[in-house]
Amino acid sequence: MNKKTLLAADLVTMTAFSAASMAETDSRPFVSRVAGAVLMSLFSVQVMAQDEPTIEIDGYVDASYSWLSEGGVFTSGTANRVFDTEPDSFNLHQAALFATINGDQEWGGFVNLTAGRDARIIKSFDTSTNDFDVTQAYVRYSGGKTTFIAGKYVTLAGAEVIDSRGLPTYSKSILFGYAIPFAHTGVRASFAFSDAFGLSVGLNNGWDQMKDTNDDKTLELGIAITPSDVFSLYAQVYSGKEGLLGATATRDLFDVVVNINPSDRLGLTFNYDTGTQEDPAGGPDADWSGWAAYLKYQMSDEWHFLLRAETFDDEDGFRTGVVQEWDEFTLGLAYMAMENAEIRFELRSDSSNVNSFVDEDGLTAGDDQNSLGVEFLYKF
């Protein structure tokens, strides 16, 4: 591969990061600036590369209606759901676009852009509330059984992912939203020692940070044990100082996900997380932990069924703003209307050991919240 081809592929990733820095000199809306930068980079790929690179595009549109029996927030003011926070609302959650550049070659790149209400939640540390996010953008090198990526990428932790195509249920788990980070900016190396064992090591700016908020870096370490299609285990550790300059302290996270698939139609998943945040002022540490269990069953080619149960112990109130034990139970049903279109139905019940759920009137609080949701997903 010649230098021009490599440079052209890298431009797609680089322009995604440069769009934010254009804010001071470009008066156009943020989304327009980023879209223009990405289109300009794709044009540069066509012009500069002697050997035209391969670019594979896919994505999805995720729209929904959700209803909550209560107000969608805790007494601390923290939202008690990850994305579906409005008590009675139609939403465009995500219009997601994925571009894989030179996916079958040594050097390549990957860009994942997200527009919609979810973008303001998953975006890395940012004070803006616009509905656009560069969810992932990285340069990739693959050589033999080793892969290196540099840029922004999703976390290793957790059983659920930002990608709406991941699970046949509408709402995200407590652990996904409150126990783990969404994404990191840095470098990651993955080693596939065999078909059954892999290792990932990374160094990044911390939890959900593009521009580091302190002078310290966070280490990530992950192992993947996949001896067969029936069983897999993934374990991750994150450790590094979090916080603003002058007020940083070590934050540690341990995450494990176990998948058991007794048949092609039945799947069981267990996820456990435990985290600790040191107090920068030297006070007591803040701890949180939780587990989630999933039962997934494919009743037919068209119908998928899911049960999820979980509990989250925010014993110091660090993650939700309330000292509480929070439980949820979700029943999900998905209908594949066609290969690219899916409709999901969900019933969910949340409860706490304290009165932490603010009622619809915004004045009183109770210890539970019920919800229903309908999600429409189109994949392309």
URMOCOR-V530145 format. One record per helix or strand. SS is the DSSP state (alpha for helix, beta for strand). FROM is the first residue (numbers start at 1). LEN is the number of residues. If there is no record, write none. Layout:
SS,FROM,LEN / SS,FROM,LEN
This chain:
alpha,3,22 / alpha,30,19 / beta,55,14 / beta,73,2 / beta,79,1 / beta,88,14 / beta,107,9 / alpha,119,4 / beta,132,12 / beta,146,9 / alpha,174,5 / beta,183,10 / beta,197,8 / beta,218,8 / beta,231,12 / beta,249,12 / beta,266,12 / beta,286,13 / beta,303,12 / beta,324,15 / beta,341,12 / beta,357,2 / beta,365,2 / beta,368,12
